[in-house]
Amino acid sequence: MSKTIQLYDYHKWSNARVFNRIKELPRDMYTNEVESVFQSLSHVMVHIYLTDALWLKVIKQDSFESIMAYLGQVQQESQNRSVEELESMYSKLANEYESFLNEDLDKETEFTIEHPQFGKLGTNVFELIQHVANHGTYHRGNITAMLRQQGVPGVSLDYVFYLYEKKKGFIH
């Protein structure tokens, strides 16, 4: 497994563990308002989903205009979804990522992305997948804090636990 695919697999694994944890809890905990960076767990999960959707289009080198149009559509489709519905949407998106990442392409070949405010950036697929995984990790940390605010523990998401599970069959 390439480093790029493994990094994305960790991101997918972590999101699945969060979805599973949220589904174990009372249903209202997903939408309860808390004083935090995000209004609720559902808002964080939608944010992660939207950001993942955006970056897949960037990685595929779609135009800025088409990405913004797509993001508007995806934002509407993801609002007010149950945790199960959002999980299903995320699963489909993860399959799109995996299909793309399994294509025969050099994940370290540089290409240029352009943003109207930030300008041009020379980057590659690996760097952008690293960004997707780091962004998800940051916000899954928000989720853990929000769960603790509501009196319940989060779930272990450390990369080493992913490695243990994938390489040794150990589940923490």
Buried (B, 14 or more C-beta within 10 A) or exposed (E): EBEBBBBBBBBBBBBBBBBEBBEEBEEEBBBBEBEBBBBBBBBBBBBBBBBBBBBBBBBEEBEEEEBBEBBEEBBEEBEEBEBEEBBEBBEEBBEBBEEBBEEEEEBEEEEEBEEEEEEEEEBBBBBBBBBBBEBBBEBBBBBBEBBEEEEBEBBBBEBEBBEBBBEEEEEE
